[in-house]
């Protein structure tokens, strides 16, 4: 592994933005964006941030729940902004915030937010250690701290499910 690969990097190095236009194939019969299509785009946007930060292959390990706040219609633009919130050992929590923009009406609304966990791997699927992320703003520090709390909640829920399946 390259020595520079584990040098801590600022959140801004992972920040990514992806824009999609909603086409009829992306929508249900009522012309609203399919939730599964949006979840696919969220996964891609999150992976971009994880790739940029880890400089390696990544796989999706988990996705926290997603609440869809407003409908997205055919013809709307969907903007997905992502960045690494926190790094653990080989895993990273990535936040993705989604907006819908109607360029005709010149409006933008928050659609959803999601937290995904990605694991860095090599070409054979072995986990790789990931460089720490350095939050620089108050908002980034809050997201960093919140990621630690969310990780504890995820771990407790996983342990609860393991015990109940025995």
N, C-alpha and C positions, 0 to 999 in steps of 0.2 A: 504494500500500500504506500502511496505517495505521502511523504512527511507532511506536506501542506494540507492533506485531506482532513486532518484533525485539528487544524487551527480554527478556533472559534470564529464564526462569521455573523455579521449583523442580520437582523430580520430582513432588511431591505434587499439583501442578496437573493432571497427566496421569493420575493414578491412577484406575483404573476397576474396577468389579466387576460381573460379569454372572452371573446364576444361571439355570439351565435344569433342568427336570425331564425325565428320560428317559422318553419315551412309547413304546409299541409300534412306532410308525412310525419311531422313531429307532434301532431295534435290528435285529439279525440274527435268524434263526430260533431261535437259542439264547438269546435275550433279552439279549444283550450289545450295548452301544452300538456303532454303526457308526463305524469310524475316520474315515471321510469326514465324518460329521456333526460329530464332535468337531473336526476340522480346520476346518470351516465356522465353528463357534462360536469357535475360536481366532482366526480371521481377523477376525471381528466384534469380539471383545474387544480385539484389538490395534489395530484401526482406531479404536475409541473413544478409546483413549489418544492415538493419533497426531492425531486430530481435535482433542482437547482441548488438546494442546500447540501444534500448528501453527495452530489456528484457521483451517483451510482444508480444502479437499477433499484426500483422500489416496488413493493407489492402492498396492496391494501389489506390491512389487518382487521380494521373495524370502522364502522360509521355510527356515530351517535344519531339519535332520532332527528328527523327533519319535520318541521312544521311549515306548510305552505301558507303564506299570509295573504297573498293576492293572486288572482288568476292571471295567467300569461296567455296572450292570444296570438293566433297566426299573424305574422307581419311584425310583431314586436321584436325588439332587440333584447337579448339576455346578456348581461354583463356579469361575469364571475371573477371575483378578486380573491386571491389566495396568498397565504404566507405561512411559514412555519412558526407555530406559537412556542413550542418547547421541544427539546430533544431529551430523550432518556438514554438508553444505551445504543441500541440499534434501531430504536423506533422514534418516530417524530409525530407530534400532534400538529395537524395542519388545519387552519380555519379557512373556510370558504364563505364569502358573503355574496349573495346573489341579488341583482337588481334587474328590473324590467324597465326598458326605456321605450316610450312611444314617441318616435321622432316626428310624427304628424302633429300630435297634440303638445309636443315638447314637455313631456312629463317623465319622471323617473320615480320608481317606488321600490322599497325593499321587499323582496319576494321570500327569501329564506336565508338562514345561516346554517352551516353544518360544520361539525368537527370530525375529522377522519384521522385514523392512525395508520401510518405507513411504516414498513420495515425495510431498511436498506439491505440489499443482498448482492452477492457477486453472481457471475454467470452460471454458477453451479447451484445457486439457491442458498448458499451459506450466509448467515447474518453477518453484517459488517458494522463495526463501531462507527458512529456518526459524530462529527464535530458539534460542539455546543453551539447554541444560538444565543446571540447577544441582543436583548431588547434595548432599544435606545430611547423610546418615548414613554410617557406615562401609560398610554394606551397599550403599547407593546408589553410593558411590565405587568399591567393588569392581566392581559391575555396569557402571559407566561405563568403568573401565579394561578390563574383560573385553570390552566391546563394541568397543573399538579393536582388540584382538587378533583378535577374530572377523572384523572388517572386513578386516583384512590377509589372513587365511586365505581369506575369500570372494574377494577380489581375485586372489590367487595362483591359486586354483582356476579362476576364470574365465579368466585368462590362459593357464593350462595347457590348458583345453578349446579355447580359440581357436586355439592353436598346433597342437593335435592334429587339428583339423578342416580344416587347410589342405592 
